[in-house]
Amino acid sequence: ESTLGAAAAQSGRYFGVAVAANRLSDATYVSIAAREFNSVTAENEMKIDATQPQRGQFNFQAADRVYNWAVQNGKEVRGHTLAWHSQQPGWMQSLSGSALRQAMIDHINGVMSHYRGKITQWDVVNEAFADGSSGARRDSNLQRTGNDWIEAAFRAARAADPSAKLCYNDYNVEDWTWAKTQAMYAMVRDFKQRGVPIDCVGFQSHFNSGSPYNSNFRTTLQNFAALGVDVAVTELDIQGAPSSTYASVVNDCLAVSRCLGVTVWGVRDSDSWRSEHTPLLFYNDGSKKPAYTAVLNALNGG
Ligand code: G3I
C-alpha cells in the first residue's frame, strides 16, 4: 500500500494524526492529512476549555470542525480528552471537592452525549500520574477530590456512551522499568479486577533525549494487553525523527495483537507542539521525510 492509513488497515489497524482546526484552511496540510491517515484526534478542540468554556455552556464549534472534516474524509475519530488537570477553563480551576467531582461528571456526560455513537475511543482520563520515581498520582484539583476520581470518570463515561472504547492516556509510561509505568499498570490491573470499565490504554510516546524510546516498549504493550485491555500509541513524535526509532515503534504495535493503531501528533514539523525537535513525518514544505518511508515500509510488513 502507498499511504500510511491503507498500509495500517492491512492488519486491521489505523494510522492516525492529530488535527488542529486552525490548520484546515492550509491546502498542503489538508491534502496530506486527507491522503495519508485513517484516524484523527483533535489536537486541542475536544479538551475541557474548548468544549465547556463557561459552566453548563457547551461549545462544539471547533471540535465539530475537526470531527466533520474527519468523517467527511472517511476517518475514524479518537476523542481527546475528558478529565485532565491541564487546559481546564477558569471556572473549573476554581472548583474543588464534591462540586468539582460533579462538574467533571457533568462534563463527561455533556461531551460524550454530543458525540454518542460517533467516537471509536475516548481518552477519558489523561496524565493522572506523577513524573519521577514516586509512582504516585499527580497532585491536581481532580486528584484532591479523592483517589477514586479516575474510576468515577470511567463509570460516568461508560454510561454516557456505551459504544466508545474508554482509554486511560499518559506519557512517560512506555519504558517498562519506569515507576510511572508500573503505577499505571497497577491501576489498570486493579480496575480490571474490580470491574471498573476500562477498555484501552494510550501510550502518548513523546520520545526525546530526556525520555528516550527503549525497545522494552513492546514488553510494556504486551503486559498491558495481557491484563485484558487494548493498547494504542496515541501521540507519537520523536526528537529528530530517526527512521529506525519510528520503525521500531510501529513494529512494536504490529507485534501486539491488541494494539489498535498509531497516531502521530501532527502532520509537518512546523505543525508540532515541539517543532524545534523536528519530530514528525513530513517536512515543512509537505514532502516526506525518511521516517515516513520507514513507517510505511514497516506497516507494509518489511
Ligand atoms: O488558542 C489560543 C490562542 O487563542 C492564543 O492566541 C494562543 C497564544 O499562545 O494560544 C492558543 O492556545 C494554545 C493552544 O495550544 C492552541 O494552539 C495554547 O497556548 C497552547 O498551550 C496549546 O498547546 C497544546 C498543549 O497540548 C496544551 O497542553 C498543544 O497545541 C497540544 O499539542 C498539546 O497536546 C498535548 C496533549 O493534549 C496531551 N499530551 C501532551 C501533548 C503535548 O503537550
Boltz pocket constraint, residues with backbone or C-beta under 6 A from the ligand:
constraints:
  - pocket:
      binder: B
      contacts: [[A, 43], [A, 44], [A, 86], [A, 87], [A, 126], [A, 171], [A, 204], [A, 235], [A, 273]]
      max_distance: 6.0
